[in-house]
């Protein structure tokens, strides 16, 4: 596809106790004579209590706990700023089986907020690829994606740095891309070569079968394993563009090492979409008996303008589809369309170098 071209309840709670009935103490309710008799006894009792308290303070009954341990036991539980409720507190340290002395430092620090769930680990595999064009943060996004290979619809990857362990695959996009310079660049930059991009579609490579066949020997001459032109549709149908190309290549003795395909689904029900994709791939493989690279795929409905599924639908499809693809022995590689996500590119994986979409997170977990 890509051309290089709360209110009342709070008030009620706050009013509690404000209007409680003030009352005098016990002595205030006795006759005056009784008060004169009792007063010395009360004073004596108060003095006795104070003296006892001093004795208790000056005569501790055991070792003083370590300050840090006391803090861990006595500190109020931290409050979650979002929930307004106490979080789980760190338990007081317990004595080791071989000693009665408590540890001076808690084994873990008390939490101060809601625990942050760790990000799901990024997974990769030799099959996992993505179509890439430049945007702010492209290099970080590509590195964070887990893609083991990528392409740019060109023979080079200008503005894109290949992350460690990721392979760039060049493409000869259309008829005008077949130049000595481009072919040399392709040979220098990759170990595989992708053929023409959607030659059966207006606005893309838009080539006749004969034109593509006439140019094919120059792509062959690079010596790189060579993928067929990637048709937009109908790769499983007799008499359509790919079928006629493959027949002509066989007749002329040309080499095609694997079939490159694009697929976009207009049915956003996960099970239906996955089954439709699998059926298409199986039919193409049965027809040509060659390995397949699925170089563009996603859910987009082109039947009446352009309609996208929700992020949740797209992510569910990606997860189920990649699991299905992993079970096809002859499906050598796949590439999601595409890495950047914008309001226009709603199938994309990353809005910035580090901000993955829901689809992007599904892709990171895919194999």
C-alpha positions as CSV (number, residue, x, y, z in Angstrom):
1,X,0.0,0.0,0.0
2,X,2.7,2.5,1.0
3,X,3.8,4.6,-1.9
4,X,7.3,6.0,-2.0
5,X,6.5,7.8,-3.3
6,X,-19.0,14.4,46.9
7,X,-21.2,17.3,48.7
8,X,-24.1,16.5,51.0
9,X,-22.6,13.3,52.5
10,X,-19.4,15.2,53.3
11,X,-21.3,17.9,55.1
12,X,-23.2,15.3,57.2
13,X,-20.0,13.6,58.2
14,X,-18.3,17.0,59.0
15,X,-21.2,18.0,61.4
16,X,-20.8,15.1,63.7
17,X,-19.8,16.0,67.3
18,X,-20.0,19.8,66.8
19,X,-23.3,20.1,68.7
20,X,-22.6,17.6,71.5
21,X,-24.1,18.5,74.9
22,X,-21.4,20.1,77.1
23,X,-21.5,18.6,80.6
24,X,-19.8,19.4,83.9
25,X,-17.7,16.7,85.7
26,X,-18.6,14.6,88.7
27,X,-17.3,17.1,91.3
28,X,-19.4,19.9,89.8
29,X,-22.6,18.0,90.5
30,X,-21.9,17.4,94.3
31,X,-23.0,19.6,97.2
32,X,-20.4,22.2,98.4
33,X,-19.7,20.4,101.7
34,X,-19.0,17.1,100.0
35,X,-16.7,18.8,97.6
36,X,-14.7,20.3,100.5
37,X,-14.2,16.8,102.0
38,X,-13.4,15.1,98.7
39,X,-11.0,17.7,97.3
40,X,-7.9,16.6,99.3
41,X,-8.5,13.0,98.4
42,X,-8.6,13.9,94.7
43,X,-5.4,15.9,94.9
44,X,-3.6,13.0,96.6
45,X,-4.8,10.6,93.9
46,X,-3.6,12.8,91.1
47,X,-0.2,13.1,92.7
48,X,0.1,9.4,93.1
49,X,-0.7,8.8,89.5
50,X,1.9,11.3,88.3
51,X,4.6,9.7,90.6
52,X,3.7,6.2,89.3
53,X,4.1,7.5,85.7
54,X,7.5,8.8,86.4
55,X,8.6,5.5,87.9
56,X,7.3,3.6,84.9
57,X,9.2,5.9,82.5
58,X,12.4,5.7,84.4
59,X,12.4,1.9,84.7
60,X,12.0,0.3,81.2
61,X,11.3,-3.4,81.2
62,X,13.2,-4.4,78.1
63,X,15.6,-3.3,75.4
64,X,14.6,-0.3,73.3
65,X,13.5,-1.2,69.8
66,X,15.6,0.0,66.9
67,X,14.3,3.3,65.5
68,X,13.8,2.0,62.0
69,X,11.8,-1.0,63.2
70,X,9.6,1.3,65.4
71,X,8.9,3.5,62.4
72,X,7.8,0.6,60.3
73,X,5.3,-0.6,63.0
74,X,4.0,2.8,64.2
75,X,4.0,4.9,61.0
76,X,0.5,5.5,59.6
77,X,-0.2,3.6,56.4
78,X,0.5,5.6,53.3
79,X,-2.5,6.8,51.3
80,X,-3.1,6.1,47.7
81,X,-3.6,9.6,46.1
82,X,-6.1,8.2,43.6
83,X,-8.1,5.8,45.7
84,X,-8.0,7.8,49.0
85,X,-7.6,4.6,51.0
86,X,-4.6,3.1,52.7
87,X,-2.3,1.0,50.7
88,X,-0.8,-2.2,52.0
89,X,1.9,-1.4,54.6
90,X,5.2,-3.1,55.0
91,X,5.0,-5.7,57.8
92,X,7.2,-5.2,60.9
93,X,10.5,-7.1,60.6
94,X,10.5,-10.5,62.2
95,X,13.3,-12.1,64.2
96,X,15.6,-14.5,62.5
97,X,15.4,-18.1,63.8
98,X,18.9,-17.8,65.2
99,X,18.6,-14.4,66.9
100,X,16.1,-12.6,69.1
101,X,17.2,-9.1,67.9
102,X,14.9,-7.6,65.3
103,X,16.4,-6.2,62.1
104,X,17.0,-2.5,62.3
105,X,15.9,-1.9,58.7
106,X,12.7,-3.1,57.1
107,X,13.2,-5.6,54.3
108,X,11.1,-3.5,51.9
109,X,10.2,0.2,51.8
110,X,6.6,1.1,52.4
111,X,4.7,1.9,49.2
112,X,3.7,5.5,48.6
113,X,1.1,4.9,45.9
114,X,-0.6,2.4,43.6
115,X,1.9,-0.3,42.4
116,X,2.8,0.0,38.8
117,X,2.4,-3.2,36.8
118,X,5.5,-4.1,34.9
119,X,5.3,-3.8,31.1
120,X,4.7,-7.0,29.2
121,X,8.0,-8.3,27.9
122,X,8.6,-7.7,24.2
123,X,8.9,-10.8,22.2
124,X,10.5,-11.4,18.8
125,X,11.0,-14.1,16.3
126,X,12.5,-14.5,12.8
127,X,9.1,-14.1,11.2
128,X,8.1,-10.9,12.9
129,X,8.4,-7.8,10.8
130,X,6.9,-4.3,10.2
131,X,6.6,-1.7,7.5
132,X,8.3,1.5,8.5
133,X,8.3,5.1,7.4
134,X,9.9,8.0,9.2
135,X,8.3,9.9,12.0
136,X,9.4,11.5,15.3
137,X,10.9,8.7,17.4
138,X,11.0,6.1,14.6
139,X,14.3,4.6,15.7
140,X,13.2,4.1,19.4
141,X,9.8,2.7,18.2
142,X,11.4,0.2,15.9
143,X,13.8,-0.9,18.7
144,X,10.9,-1.2,21.2
145,X,8.7,-3.1,18.8
146,X,10.5,-6.4,18.8
147,X,10.5,-6.6,15.0
148,X,13.3,-8.9,13.7
149,X,13.1,-7.4,10.3
150,X,11.6,-4.4,8.5
151,X,11.3,-2.7,5.2
152,X,10.6,0.8,3.9
153,X,9.3,0.2,0.4
154,X,12.7,1.3,-0.9
155,X,16.2,-0.1,-1.4
156,X,17.5,1.9,1.6
157,X,16.3,3.0,5.0
158,X,17.2,6.7,5.1
159,X,16.4,8.2,8.4
160,X,15.9,4.8,10.1
161,X,18.6,3.1,12.2
162,X,18.4,-0.6,12.3
163,X,18.3,-1.8,15.9
164,X,20.5,-4.6,17.1
165,X,19.2,-7.9,15.8
166,X,16.9,-6.3,13.2
167,X,17.3,-6.9,9.5
168,X,16.5,-4.5,6.7
169,X,14.9,-5.9,3.5
170,X,15.1,-3.8,0.4
171,X,12.4,-3.5,-2.2
172,X,12.3,-2.5,-5.9
173,X,9.0,-0.6,-5.8
174,X,8.1,-0.1,-9.4
175,X,9.2,0.2,-12.9
176,X,11.1,3.5,-12.4
177,X,12.9,1.9,-9.5
178,X,14.7,-0.5,-11.7
179,X,18.0,1.3,-12.1
180,X,21.6,0.1,-11.8
181,X,22.1,2.3,-8.7
182,X,19.0,1.0,-7.0
183,X,19.9,-2.6,-7.8
184,X,23.4,-2.2,-6.5
185,X,22.0,-0.5,-3.3
186,X,19.6,-3.4,-2.8
187,X,22.4,-5.9,-3.1
188,X,24.5,-4.0,-0.6
189,X,21.8,-3.4,1.9
190,X,20.0,-6.7,2.2
191,X,20.0,-10.5,2.1
192,X,16.6,-10.7,0.4
193,X,14.9,-8.6,-2.2
194,X,11.2,-7.8,-2.4
195,X,9.6,-7.3,-5.9
196,X,7.2,-4.7,-7.1
197,X,4.6,-3.1,-4.8
198,X,1.0,-3.7,-5.7
199,X,1.5,-3.6,-9.5
200,X,-2.2,-4.5,-9.9
201,X,-3.4,-1.3,-8.2
202,X,-3.8,2.2,-9.6
203,X,-1.7,4.7,-7.6
204,X,0.8,2.0,-6.6
205,X,3.3,0.4,-8.9
206,X,0.6,0.0,-11.5
207,X,2.4,-2.2,-14.0
208,X,1.2,-4.6,-16.7
209,X,2.3,-8.3,-16.3
210,X,4.4,-8.0,-19.5
211,X,6.2,-4.9,-18.2
212,X,7.0,-6.7,-14.9
213,X,8.2,-9.8,-16.7
214,X,10.5,-7.8,-19.0
215,X,12.2,-6.1,-16.0
216,X,12.4,-9.2,-13.8
217,X,15.8,-10.4,-15.1
218,X,17.4,-7.3,-13.6
219,X,16.1,-8.1,-10.2
220,X,17.2,-11.7,-10.6
221,X,20.7,-10.5,-11.4
222,X,21.3,-9.2,-7.9
223,X,21.6,-12.8,-6.8
224,X,19.4,-12.2,-3.8
225,X,16.5,-14.5,-2.9
226,X,13.7,-12.8,-4.7
227,X,10.0,-12.3,-3.7
228,X,7.2,-12.1,-6.2
229,X,5.5,-8.8,-6.9
230,X,3.1,-8.2,-3.9
231,X,-0.4,-8.0,-5.4
232,X,-3.1,-6.1,-3.6
233,X,-5.7,-8.8,-4.1
234,X,-6.6,-11.9,-6.0
235,X,-3.4,-13.9,-5.5
236,X,-5.4,-17.1,-5.2
237,X,-7.4,-16.7,-8.4
238,X,-6.6,-18.1,-11.8
239,X,-6.2,-15.5,-14.5
240,X,-5.6,-12.6,-12.1
241,X,-2.4,-10.5,-12.1
242,X,-0.2,-12.8,-9.9
243,X,-1.4,-15.9,-11.7
244,X,-0.5,-14.5,-15.1
245,X,2.9,-13.3,-13.8
246,X,3.8,-16.6,-12.3
247,X,2.8,-18.4,-15.5
248,X,4.9,-16.0,-17.6
249,X,7.9,-16.4,-15.2
250,X,7.7,-20.2,-15.5
251,X,7.4,-20.0,-19.3
252,X,10.5,-17.7,-19.5
253,X,12.5,-19.7,-17.0
254,X,12.6,-16.9,-14.4
255,X,13.3,-17.3,-10.8
256,X,10.7,-16.5,-8.0
257,X,11.9,-17.8,-4.6
258,X,8.8,-16.8,-2.5
259,X,5.4,-15.2,-2.8
260,X,4.9,-11.8,-1.3
261,X,1.2,-11.0,-0.4
262,X,-0.9,-8.2,1.1
263,X,-4.1,-8.7,3.0
264,X,-6.6,-6.3,4.5
265,X,-9.8,-7.6,6.2
266,X,-13.1,-5.8,6.2
267,X,-14.8,-8.2,8.7
268,X,-13.8,-7.0,12.2
269,X,-14.9,-10.1,14.1
270,X,-11.7,-11.7,15.2
271,X,-12.5,-15.3,14.4
272,X,-13.9,-14.5,11.0
273,X,-11.0,-12.3,10.0
274,X,-8.4,-14.8,11.1
275,X,-10.1,-17.6,9.2
276,X,-10.4,-15.5,6.1
277,X,-6.7,-14.6,6.2
278,X,-5.7,-18.2,6.8
279,X,-7.9,-19.4,3.9
280,X,-6.3,-16.9,1.5
281,X,-2.8,-17.8,2.4
282,X,-3.5,-21.5,2.2
283,X,-5.0,-21.1,-1.3
284,X,-2.1,-19.2,-2.6
285,X,0.4,-21.6,-1.1
286,X,-1.5,-24.6,-2.6
287,X,-1.5,-22.9,-6.0
288,X,2.2,-22.1,-6.3
289,X,3.8,-24.4,-3.7
290,X,6.2,-21.7,-2.7
291,X,7.0,-20.1,0.7
292,X,5.0,-17.0,1.6
293,X,5.9,-13.6,3.0
294,X,2.8,-11.7,4.2
295,X,4.4,-8.2,3.8
296,X,1.3,-6.1,4.6
297,X,-1.7,-7.0,6.7
298,X,-4.2,-5.4,9.1
299,X,-8.0,-4.9,9.5
300,X,-9.2,-2.0,7.2
301,X,-12.5,-2.0,5.3
302,X,-12.1,-0.5,1.9
303,X,-15.5,-1.5,0.5
304,X,-17.0,1.9,1.0
305,X,-14.3,4.5,1.6
306,X,-12.0,3.6,4.4
307,X,-13.3,2.2,7.7
308,X,-11.2,1.1,10.7
309,X,-12.0,-1.2,13.6
310,X,-11.6,-0.1,17.2
311,X,-8.1,-0.4,18.8
312,X,-9.4,-3.3,20.9
313,X,-10.7,-5.1,17.7
314,X,-7.4,-4.5,15.9
315,X,-5.3,-5.7,18.8
316,X,-7.5,-8.8,19.2
317,X,-7.1,-9.6,15.6
318,X,-3.3,-9.1,15.6
319,X,-2.9,-11.4,18.6
320,X,-5.0,-14.2,17.1
321,X,-3.6,-13.8,13.6
322,X,0.0,-13.9,14.6
323,X,-0.7,-17.0,16.7
324,X,-2.3,-18.6,13.6
325,X,0.6,-17.6,11.3
326,X,3.0,-19.2,13.7
327,X,1.4,-22.6,12.9
328,X,2.0,-22.3,9.2
329,X,5.3,-23.9,8.4
330,X,5.5,-22.4,4.9
331,X,4.7,-18.8,6.2
332,X,8.3,-17.6,6.5
333,X,7.7,-13.9,7.5
334,X,5.0,-11.4,8.2
335,X,5.1,-7.6,8.4
336,X,2.3,-5.5,10.1
337,X,1.2,-2.3,8.5
338,X,2.7,-0.3,10.0
339,X,5.0,1.1,12.7
340,X,3.8,4.8,13.0
341,X,0.4,5.6,14.4
342,X,-1.5,8.8,13.6
343,X,-5.1,9.8,13.2
344,X,-4.7,8.7,9.6
345,X,-2.6,5.6,10.2
346,X,-5.0,4.0,12.7
347,X,-3.4,0.5,12.4
348,X,0.0,1.8,13.6
349,X,1.9,0.5,16.5
350,X,3.6,3.6,18.1
351,X,2.6,7.3,18.3
352,X,6.0,8.2,19.6
353,X,9.2,6.3,20.2
354,X,8.0,5.0,23.5
355,X,4.2,5.4,23.3
356,X,2.8,2.2,22.0
357,X,-0.9,2.0,21.0
358,X,-3.1,-0.9,22.1
359,X,-2.2,-2.5,18.8
360,X,1.4,-1.9,19.4
361,X,1.3,-3.6,22.8
362,X,-0.3,-6.6,21.2
363,X,2.4,-6.6,18.5
364,X,5.2,-6.4,21.2
365,X,3.7,-9.6,22.7
366,X,3.3,-11.4,19.4
367,X,5.8,-13.9,18.0
